[in-house]
Amino acid sequence: MRLTLLHYLSTQELPTAVAGAQGIAAVRALLQEGCVKAVLPGVTETGVPVATVTGLTRTGYRALRQFRGA
């Protein structure tokens, strides 16, 4: 799911919010791997926890190239 999310994020205008436990866990993993820049966790006005992805890193773009080549 991490690489699928990374690919999705590469198509979005950033910053963008990712909600849900699985989404936040995937963003946390991408952040630890150095693939994204993100703020964890935030909460929306409705009280829903979100991770805000602010950018992709060189490592993230490299992972995307490998993902697309697989």
Secondary structure as GFF3:
##gff-version 3
##sequence-region A 1 70
A	DSSP	alpha_helix	2	10	.	.	.	ID=ss1
A	DSSP	beta_strand	16	19	.	.	.	ID=ss2
A	DSSP	alpha_helix	21	32	.	.	.	ID=ss3
A	DSSP	beta_strand	36	43	.	.	.	ID=ss4
A	DSSP	beta_strand	49	56	.	.	.	ID=ss5
A	DSSP	alpha_helix	58	69	.	.	.	ID=ss6
###
